[in-house]
Structures are given as C-alpha cells and as structure tokens.
C-alpha cells in the first residue's frame, strides 16, 4: 500500500470519529424532567419576572421619596462693573460735634460675585399619600408575582402538550414502520406466488399499492416527528437536532376525575388570575385615597446654608436657616375631583373584569373536565378496538389462507389493526394532556 493511500485512510478514519463524536445521542426524558427544563429555559417566564422586578423597584422608589433630600449649588458671576452707590449712615465724630443730618454716600465698583447654597428637606406629612402609595405598590407587587405563577402554569401545560405530541408522533412512526415491514414481506410472498402462477397479478398490485400507502404514511409520520422534536428541543433549551425519547410510563397512570363542582370550587380558590384581580382592586381603592390626599397640605422640615461673597461690597460666610415648610394647593379642592372619579372608574373596571373572569373560569373548568372524562372513556374504547382489530386480522388471515376471503379484505384488516393501535397510543397521551389542562384551569397544576 502506498504512503499517500495510507494517509488518506487515516484522514478518513479521523473524520468518521469526529462525526461520531459530534452526533447527538438520544435523550430519554420523563414528563416531569421535561417540565423542569422548560421552566428553566422559558423566555416568557423571564419576561414576566422582569415585571415583578419593576414592581419591586417601584416600591423601593416610593420608600426613597420619604428619605431626606439634600442639594448643593454654587455660582461664580462676572459682572459688567455696574455703578453701585450706597447711602451709609455716618458715625458721630469723636470730638463730640453733631453729625451731619444727611447720611453720606459711597461709590463701589463691583465686577464679580460668588455664592454657594446647601439645602435639605425631610417630608413629615403629605396628606397620607406616602402611606397609601406604598400600600398600593405592595399590592401591585403581589399581583405581579401571581401573574408569574399564572404564566408558569401555562408553560407547564404547554410542555405537557408538546410532550404528548412527541409521544404520539414517535409511536406513529414505530407502528407505521412495523406495518411497512409486514407489507414488504407480503409483497415478497405475493411476488413469488404470482411468478409460480398461484396468485392473480391483480392481488399482487393491491399488495404493492398498500406498500406504497404505508411508505407515504411513514414519510408523513417521520415529518411530524421531526417538527415536533424541533419544537420540543427549543422549548427545553436543547440543540435542535437532539432526539428526545418520551417515557411511556408517564402515560400509564390515570387520575380520578372527581366531580366538576369540586373542580370549580378549587378554581375559585386557587386560580392565580382571580387572586391577582382581587389584589389589584385593593390597589385601586388605595388610588382613590391617594387622589383624596391632594386636598391635604404637605409639611416638611427644612434647613439650609448660604455663603455669599461680593468683593468690595459684602461677605456672608455662614448664613444658616432651619424651620418648617407648609404647602397647600387651594386648586386641589376642585382639581382632585377628576382624579378621584378616575380611580373609582378603575375599581369598577376591575370588578367587572372579575365577574367576566368568573364566568370564564366556569366555562374553562367544565370544558376541561368533560374533555378529560371523554379522554378516559376513549382509552377504554380504543383498548377494546385493538383487541377486536387483532382478532379480526387473525380470523381474516386464516380465512385468506384457506381461500375464503379476498386479498382486499385481508389488506383492510391489516390497516384497521395498525390504525387501532395508533389511536390507542394517541388516546393515552391525550388523557394526560387533558388532565393537566384540568389542573391548569383550576390553578393546581404542578
């Protein structure tokens, strides 16, 4: 073997090992593990959490408004040398003579001035605005946290639904692959029989047509699996080419349905959006009190320091002041009426929204409850259908072997058997998704 040929083989082996190294191994996940990964990587939850952060910062800002304020300012002014004439009272002469009746005058040339100021203020009373603003902000903070919990429940439900779709897609591929394998074996058998004159060519064509239909069904099933897998990978924060294998045991255990009245009662008690609406109503009531607080005066403790220097005229190095400041806007007596009405309208809107939300809860709970009951019943029906389809195929196969039924009847029995198994696996996945939907609309999904 030449050196160049050996080098080529070595390079090929290295490339094959690199490809194998980077190939994504299948990942087996339970539904619980998928939910945890989805919650960790959910962009919508991160966006909802930012709303909580903003609410917390708003509360902190209101608290900061009650801290003392302190400001410092200073200026250096260059003047245009104005003529300043001051009238000054004259002191009595030391020799006892009577001073002039008119005060003297003094001309001063000023071309610059400097001053510095420092002031501080501590709010003492603002018509209860601080109290109710802080209270309303804390209510809105609680509501934002409940919104995150509500969005979290939606993420869990979406993950379970995607997990169920992935399970159905994978099972469909497996079952259609098995069907295609049987069709290929049947075509091979029919071909041999047709060549030996034991089978009509028309029956062979029927078997080949069924094989083609199975190939088309497999292409569709594989395409659905690819799309579902990409969607699941993005949801879980995995590379798009990661092959996920769902756990069949996740669909094996079914929970009791209970009664729809119990689920409705739980929804009213645990729904996060209902609770958040009630808390926002409390914040809106505080907004009414804040609007009314405009009618009260505000009081603050103030203090300051001033230093002034006008060369040739005056120097004030340490003028300090302290006192109480009172402010009252008389116009608030008529201007605050609109703000109060706006706040009351907001309360009315939230109350109407609560009534609408309650109606929505009843509809969603009833829909989810009866969908779950239907899904459980479908599992029982499809389980019987699988048994019936298997028995029908067995009987039809025996009759066909004894020339008692046609090829068409045999092929139809085979298709019915495959379809019944696909329906049964899909029903198990749909039941889990339906139950999780019932938990979500009742505020209990975990």
C-alpha positions as a printed NumPy array, in Angstrom:
array([[  0.   ,   0.   ,   0.   ],
       [  1.386,   3.432,  -0.918],
       [  2.07 ,   6.121,   1.688],
       [ -0.496,   8.505,   0.147],
       [ -3.188,   5.838,   0.278],
       [ -2.421,   5.049,   3.907],
       [ -2.578,   8.768,   4.766],
       [ -5.938,   9.067,   3.015],
       [ -7.384,   6.194,   5.007],
       [ -6.069,   7.725,   8.246],
       [ -7.704,  11.064,   7.445],
       [-10.993,   9.293,   6.649],
       [-10.918,   7.442,   9.973],
       [-10.287,  10.7  ,  11.836],
       [-13.204,  12.393,  10.069],
       [-15.517,   9.48 ,  10.895],
       [-14.527,   9.626,  14.556],
       [-15.186,  13.381,  14.651],
       [-18.624,  12.915,  13.113],
       [-19.482,  10.22 ,  15.632],
       [-18.211,  12.408,  18.469],
       [-20.461,  15.309,  17.477],
       [-23.545,  13.198,  16.804],
       [-26.32 ,  13.92 ,  19.267],
       [-27.19 ,  10.903,  21.363],
       [-30.907,  10.324,  22.073],
       [-32.127,  11.833,  25.352],
       [-34.694,   9.968,  27.454],
       [-36.91 ,  12.322,  29.471],
       [-39.886,  11.848,  31.757],
       [-42.667,  14.403,  31.612],
       [-41.525,  15.831,  34.966],
       [-37.965,  16.32 ,  33.736],
       [-39.244,  17.981,  30.579],
       [-41.345,  20.396,  32.649],
       [-38.377,  21.345,  34.83 ],
       [-36.185,  22.045,  31.796],
       [-38.947,  24.051,  30.152],
       [-39.457,  26.22 ,  33.234],
       [-35.734,  26.846,  33.457],
       [-35.431,  27.931,  29.811],
       [-38.775,  29.7  ,  29.31 ],
       [-38.298,  33.174,  27.834],
       [-41.886,  34.158,  28.637],
       [-41.282,  33.466,  32.34 ],
       [-38.149,  35.595,  32.27 ],
       [-40.193,  38.421,  30.768],
       [-42.877,  38.004,  33.445],
       [-40.229,  38.043,  36.175],
       [-38.961,  41.377,  34.858],
       [-42.417,  42.82 ,  35.593],
       [-42.02 ,  41.67 ,  39.204],
       [-38.604,  43.337,  39.351],
       [-40.133,  46.59 ,  38.084],
       [-42.879,  46.394,  40.723],
       [-40.275,  45.861,  43.46 ],
       [-38.27 ,  48.835,  42.19 ],
       [-41.408,  50.98 ,  42.177],
       [-42.   ,  50.118,  45.848],
       [-38.394,  50.991,  46.635],
       [-38.776,  54.303,  44.796],
       [-41.78 ,  55.228,  46.943],
       [-39.817,  54.422,  50.084],
       [-36.924,  56.549,  48.835],
       [-39.272,  59.516,  48.44 ],
       [-39.553,  59.704,  52.246],
       [-35.805,  59.995,  52.724],
       [-34.309,  63.466,  53.342],
       [-33.412,  65.413,  50.214],
       [-30.146,  67.344,  50.084],
       [-28.901,  69.638,  47.336],
       [-25.83 ,  71.825,  46.867],
       [-25.403,  74.619,  44.339],
       [-22.92 ,  77.428,  43.683],
       [-22.117,  80.071,  41.097],
       [-19.383,  82.46 ,  40.124],
       [-20.726,  85.541,  38.335],
       [-18.702,  88.007,  36.283],
       [-20.435,  91.398,  36.189],
       [-20.156,  94.382,  33.839],
       [-18.805,  96.722,  36.515],
       [-22.081,  98.432,  37.441],
       [-22.005, 101.657,  39.457],
       [-23.249, 100.852,  42.93 ],
       [-23.922, 103.842,  45.179],
       [-24.728, 103.03 ,  48.81 ],
       [-26.079, 105.542,  51.322],
       [-24.408, 104.873,  54.621],
       [-25.226, 106.392,  57.985],
       [-22.231, 108.335,  59.468],
       [-20.97 , 107.656,  62.951],
       [-20.782, 110.56 ,  65.462],
       [-17.36 , 112.259,  65.475],
       [-15.122, 111.519,  68.399],
       [-14.744, 115.242,  69.344],
       [-18.414, 115.471,  70.326],
       [-19.577, 117.53 ,  67.337],
       [-23.062, 116.993,  65.908],
       [-23.04 , 114.646,  62.84 ],
       [-24.431, 115.86 ,  59.546],
       [-28.166, 115.491,  59.091],
       [-27.868, 113.667,  55.737],
       [-26.072, 110.309,  55.533],
       [-23.027, 110.057,  53.38 ],
       [-22.717, 108.153,  50.113],
       [-20.147, 105.723,  48.865],
       [-19.477, 104.62 ,  45.313],
       [-18.473, 100.968,  44.914],
       [-17.27 ,  99.261,  41.762],
       [-18.449,  95.595,  41.604],
       [-17.291,  93.299,  38.815],
       [-17.785,  89.794,  40.297],
       [-19.9  ,  87.827,  42.77 ],
       [-19.808,  84.32 ,  44.235],
       [-22.294,  82.337,  46.242],
       [-22.863,  78.797,  47.439],
       [-26.019,  77.194,  48.826],
       [-26.915,  73.931,  50.535],
       [-30.469,  72.928,  51.388],
       [-32.101,  69.904,  52.965],
       [-35.714,  68.858,  53.493],
       [-37.384,  65.992,  55.322],
       [-41.057,  65.253,  54.445],
       [-43.187,  64.969,  57.569],
       [-46.722,  64.82 ,  56.196],
       [-48.134,  64.662,  52.665],
       [-51.816,  64.003,  53.206],
       [-51.319,  60.223,  53.685],
       [-50.038,  59.958,  50.094],
       [-46.941,  58.053,  51.144],
       [-48.9  ,  55.548,  53.224],
       [-51.431,  54.698,  50.524],
       [-48.911,  54.857,  47.658],
       [-46.679,  52.367,  49.436],
       [-49.638,  50.133,  50.225],
       [-50.877,  50.203,  46.615],
       [-47.387,  49.492,  45.296],
       [-47.047,  46.439,  47.533],
       [-50.411,  45.169,  46.292],
       [-49.284,  45.553,  42.68 ],
       [-46.066,  43.751,  43.552],
       [-48.072,  40.805,  44.888],
       [-50.251,  40.807,  41.769],
       [-47.173,  40.748,  39.52 ],
       [-45.862,  37.7  ,  41.388],
       [-49.214,  35.967,  40.905],
       [-49.045,  36.784,  37.2  ],
       [-45.705,  34.957,  37.074],
       [-47.29 ,  31.934,  38.757],
       [-50.164,  32.036,  36.259],
       [-47.714,  32.19 ,  33.349],
       [-45.718,  29.381,  34.944],
       [-48.811,  27.173,  34.917],
       [-49.319,  27.932,  31.22 ],
       [-45.696,  26.943,  30.496],
       [-46.21 ,  23.623,  32.322],
       [-49.375,  22.894,  30.343],
       [-47.716,  23.762,  27.024],
       [-44.779,  21.498,  27.871],
       [-47.052,  18.583,  28.734],
       [-48.996,  19.104,  25.496],
       [-45.77 ,  19.182,  23.457],
       [-44.54 ,  16.075,  25.297],
       [-47.789,  14.288,  24.446],
       [-47.494,  15.288,  20.783],
       [-43.926,  13.984,  20.722],
       [-45.043,  10.651,  22.206],
       [-47.84 ,  10.323,  19.638],
       [-45.53 ,  11.198,  16.759],
       [-42.868,   8.697,  17.825],
       [-45.417,   5.917,  18.386],
       [-46.94 ,   6.601,  14.974],
       [-43.518,   6.226,  13.331],
       [-42.842,   2.962,  15.176],
       [-46.212,   1.431,  14.319],
       [-46.123,   2.517,  10.674],
       [-42.585,   1.143,  10.36 ],
       [-43.836,  -2.215,  11.639],
       [-46.735,  -2.057,   9.2  ],
       [-44.432,  -1.217,   6.279],
       [-42.182,  -4.136,   7.173],
       [-45.181,  -6.507,   7.072],
       [-46.328,  -5.045,   3.762],
       [-42.868,  -5.528,   2.268],
       [-42.82 ,  -9.161,   3.433],
       [-46.317,  -9.695,   1.993],
       [-45.283,  -8.204,  -1.354],
       [-42.29 , -10.555,  -1.462],
       [-44.534, -13.551,  -0.729],
       [-47.154, -12.467,  -3.267],
       [-44.466, -11.918,  -5.906],
       [-43.21 , -15.481,  -5.524],
       [-46.746, -16.875,  -5.667],
       [-47.605, -14.747,  -8.705],
       [-44.481, -15.922, -10.532],
       [-45.446, -19.554,  -9.785],
       [-48.962, -18.97 , -11.068],
       [-50.571, -19.322,  -7.651],
       [-51.793, -15.7  ,  -7.35 ],
       [-53.541, -13.322,  -9.672],
       [-51.476, -10.307, -10.727],
       [-54.307,  -8.021,  -9.607],
       [-53.863,  -9.21 ,  -5.999],
       [-50.124,  -8.544,  -6.22 ],
       [-50.846,  -4.992,  -7.404],
       [-53.18 ,  -4.472,  -4.438],
       [-50.415,  -5.543,  -2.043],
       [-47.904,  -3.247,  -3.749],
       [-50.383,  -0.356,  -3.568],
       [-50.798,  -0.975,   0.153],
       [-46.997,  -0.986,   0.5  ],
       [-46.812,   2.392,  -1.251],
       [-49.509,   3.788,   1.012],
       [-47.554,   2.584,   4.039],
       [-44.414,   4.302,   2.712],
       [-46.336,   7.566,   2.292],
       [-47.784,   7.234,   5.782],
       [-44.285,   6.695,   7.166],
       [-42.987,   9.804,   5.382],
       [-45.784,  11.869,   6.929],
       [-45.203,  10.361,  10.371],
       [-41.44 ,  10.993,  10.203],
       [-42.025,  14.576,   9.1  ],
       [-44.424,  15.149,  12.015],
       [-41.838,  13.664,  14.377],
       [-39.113,  15.989,  13.089],
       [-41.268,  19.106,  13.504],
       [-42.462,  18.02 ,  16.955],
       [-38.904,  17.245,  18.046],
       [-37.614,  20.667,  16.967],
       [-40.453,  22.355,  18.851],
       [-39.68 ,  20.312,  21.976],
       [-35.933,  20.976,  21.722],
       [-36.475,  24.733,  21.553],
       [-38.894,  24.584,  24.468],
       [-36.365,  22.704,  26.619],
       [-33.33 ,  24.729,  25.573],
       [-31.69 ,  21.784,  23.74 ],
       [-29.954,  21.778,  20.331],
       [-32.467,  21.431,  17.504],
       [-31.115,  18.048,  16.376],
       [-31.482,  16.419,  19.816],
       [-33.547,  13.239,  19.609],
       [-35.87 ,  13.05 ,  22.63 ],
       [-37.358,   9.735,  23.731],
       [-40.507,  10.227,  25.867],
       [-41.225,   7.895,  28.767],
       [-44.218,   5.653,  28.083],
       [-44.737,   5.189,  31.848],
       [-45.757,   8.862,  32.097],
       [-48.999,   7.98 ,  30.302],
       [-49.796,   4.781,  32.176],
       [-51.436,   6.115,  35.354],
       [-54.743,   7.981,  35.147],
       [-56.077,  10.177,  37.946],
       [-59.639,  10.115,  39.185],
       [-61.863,  12.702,  37.542],
       [-63.84 ,  13.627,  40.676],
       [-66.793,  15.959,  40.231],
       [-66.984,  19.132,  38.2  ],
       [-68.367,  21.04 ,  41.211],
       [-65.245,  20.24 ,  43.227],
       [-63.013,  21.429,  40.416],
       [-64.961,  24.683,  40.095],
       [-64.619,  25.327,  43.827],
       [-60.877,  24.675,  43.648],
       [-60.557,  27.018,  40.674],
       [-62.248,  29.881,  42.542],
       [-59.924,  29.255,  45.484],
       [-56.625,  28.688,  43.69 ],
       [-56.751,  30.496,  40.337],
       [-53.872,  32.982,  40.334],
       [-55.526,  35.39 ,  37.901],
       [-58.62 ,  35.64 ,  40.131],
       [-56.485,  36.322,  43.192],
       [-54.394,  38.873,  41.287],
       [-57.539,  40.716,  40.211],
       [-58.722,  40.936,  43.826],
       [-55.356,  42.349,  44.894],
       [-55.422,  44.906,  42.081],
       [-58.836,  46.026,  43.341],
       [-57.238,  46.764,  46.724],
       [-54.545,  48.8  ,  44.977],
       [-57.234,  50.686,  43.027],
       [-59.056,  51.521,  46.277],
       [-55.797,  52.924,  47.622],
       [-55.536,  55.054,  44.483],
       [-58.85 ,  56.675,  45.476],
       [-57.341,  57.561,  48.848],
       [-54.219,  58.906,  47.146],
       [-56.346,  61.175,  44.948],
       [-58.222,  62.442,  48.011],
       [-54.913,  63.157,  49.752],
       [-54.331,  66.077,  47.353],
       [-56.81 ,  68.061,  49.478],
       [-54.465,  67.988,  52.462],
       [-51.474,  70.309,  52.985],
       [-47.925,  68.974,  52.988],
       [-45.428,  69.618,  55.767],
       [-41.641,  69.275,  55.691],
       [-38.69 ,  70.042,  57.968],
       [-36.233,  72.307,  56.104],
       [-32.72 ,  73.589,  56.606],
       [-30.122,  75.435,  54.607],
       [-26.748,  77.138,  54.417],
       [-25.74 ,  80.138,  52.288],
       [-22.298,  81.673,  51.66 ],
       [-22.091,  84.926,  49.666],
       [-19.128,  86.992,  48.545],
       [-19.265,  90.264,  46.588],
       [-15.738,  91.722,  46.703],
       [-15.758,  95.303,  47.866],
       [-19.379,  95.153,  48.964],
       [-20.383,  92.241,  51.21 ],
       [-19.203,  88.898,  52.548],
       [-21.621,  86.498,  54.231],
       [-19.74 ,  83.283,  55.081],
       [-22.184,  81.31 ,  57.23 ],
       [-25.851,  82.182,  56.904],
       [-27.775,  79.126,  58.175],
       [-31.509,  78.535,  58.447],
       [-33.909,  75.869,  59.725],
       [-37.663,  75.653,  60.008],
       [-40.921,  74.054,  58.937],
       [-42.301,  74.358,  55.431],
       [-46.031,  74.154,  54.703],
       [-47.521,  73.877,  51.228],
       [-51.166,  73.829,  50.271],
       [-52.59 ,  73.914,  46.768],
       [-56.002,  75.549,  47.012],
       [-56.827,  74.469,  43.442],
       [-56.761,  70.83 ,  44.594],
       [-60.242,  71.381,  46.066],
       [-61.703,  71.261,  42.56 ],
       [-58.889,  69.653,  40.535],
       [-58.817,  66.447,  42.613],
       [-62.408,  65.537,  41.725],
       [-61.391,  64.208,  38.302],
       [-58.583,  62.099,  39.773],
       [-60.961,  60.612,  42.33 ],
       [-63.511,  59.725,  39.644],
       [-60.782,  58.137,  37.509],
       [-59.688,  55.981,  40.437],
       [-63.265,  54.934,  41.153],
       [-63.766,  54.034,  37.491],
       [-60.678,  51.841,  37.659],
       [-62.165,  49.99 ,  40.639],
       [-65.412,  49.5  ,  38.72 ],
       [-63.498,  48.131,  35.712],
       [-61.676,  45.61 ,  37.868],
       [-64.928,  44.493,  39.476],
       [-66.475,  43.946,  36.045],
       [-63.353,  42.093,  34.941],
       [-63.665,  39.833,  37.98 ],
       [-67.253,  38.975,  37.065],
       [-66.197,  38.163,  33.494],
       [-63.272,  36.115,  34.766],
       [-65.556,  34.057,  36.997],
       [-67.728,  33.211,  34.008],
       [-64.622,  32.266,  32.069],
       [-63.437,  30.029,  34.919],
       [-66.732,  28.111,  34.956],
       [-66.571,  27.579,  31.181],
       [-62.911,  26.536,  31.187],
       [-63.308,  24.117,  34.118],
       [-66.397,  22.456,  32.647],
       [-64.774,  22.148,  29.225],
       [-61.554,  20.7  ,  30.623],
       [-63.412,  18.348,  32.968],
       [-65.633,  16.793,  30.306],
       [-62.726,  16.594,  27.86 ],
       [-60.785,  14.572,  30.427],
       [-63.748,  12.283,  31.13 ],
       [-64.11 ,  11.766,  27.376],
       [-60.378,  11.021,  27.01 ],
       [-60.517,   8.347,  29.711],
       [-63.502,   6.706,  28.044],
       [-61.746,   6.795,  24.681],
       [-58.845,   4.809,  26.136],
       [-61.225,   2.013,  27.147],
       [-62.913,   2.061,  23.751],
       [-59.646,   2.063,  21.811],
       [-58.261,  -0.733,  24.012],
       [-61.25 ,  -2.876,  23.02 ],
       [-60.794,  -1.771,  19.419],
       [-57.189,  -3.04 ,  19.463],
       [-58.347,  -6.434,  20.731],
       [-61.098,  -6.565,  18.121],
       [-58.772,  -5.491,  15.296],
       [-56.169,  -8.102,  16.283],
       [-58.801, -10.833,  16.405],
       [-60.326,  -9.657,  13.137],
       [-56.943,  -9.78 ,  11.414],
       [-56.229, -13.262,  12.812],
       [-59.561, -14.61 ,  11.583],
       [-59.269, -12.893,   8.203],
       [-55.709, -14.213,   7.763],
       [-56.874, -17.78 ,   8.461],
       [-59.744, -17.408,   6.007],
       [-57.412, -15.932,   3.381],
       [-55.008, -18.829,   3.788],
       [-57.966, -21.113,   3.137],
       [-59.155, -19.013,   0.167],
       [-62.343, -17.951,   1.951],
       [-61.813, -14.146,   1.73 ],
       [-60.28 , -11.863,  -0.865],
       [-56.954, -10.059,  -0.748],
       [-58.781,  -6.767,  -0.304],
       [-60.401,  -7.983,   2.915],
       [-57.028,  -9.116,   4.246],
       [-55.415,  -5.762,   3.483],
       [-58.328,  -3.874,   5.038],
       [-57.995,  -5.944,   8.217],
       [-54.289,  -5.137,   8.351],
       [-54.913,  -1.382,   8.   ],
       [-57.595,  -1.482,  10.703],
       [-55.196,  -3.235,  13.052],
       [-52.465,  -0.596,  12.629],
       [-54.907,   2.299,  12.914],
       [-56.439,   0.92 ,  16.131],
       [-53.012,   0.742,  17.764],
       [-52.16 ,   4.303,  16.706],
       [-55.497,   5.542,  18.086],
       [-54.914,   3.741,  21.385],
       [-51.465,   5.275,  21.928],
       [-52.773,   8.718,  20.987],
       [-55.667,   8.369,  23.441],
       [-53.248,   7.692,  26.322],
       [-51.27 ,  10.845,  25.527],
       [-54.441,  12.919,  25.101],
       [-55.728,  11.788,  28.502],
       [-52.599,  13.032,  30.306],
       [-52.742,  16.357,  28.467],
       [-56.468,  16.705,  29.248],
       [-55.915,  16.082,  32.955],
       [-53.089,  18.608,  33.123],
       [-55.346,  21.106,  31.353],
       [-57.992,  20.491,  34.018],
       [-55.376,  21.125,  36.707],
       [-54.225,  24.296,  34.943],
       [-57.668,  25.893,  34.662],
       [-58.223,  25.035,  38.335],
       [-54.931,  26.636,  39.439],
       [-53.499,  23.32 ,  40.692],
       [-51.021,  22.259,  38.015],
       [-47.555,  21.399,  39.278]])
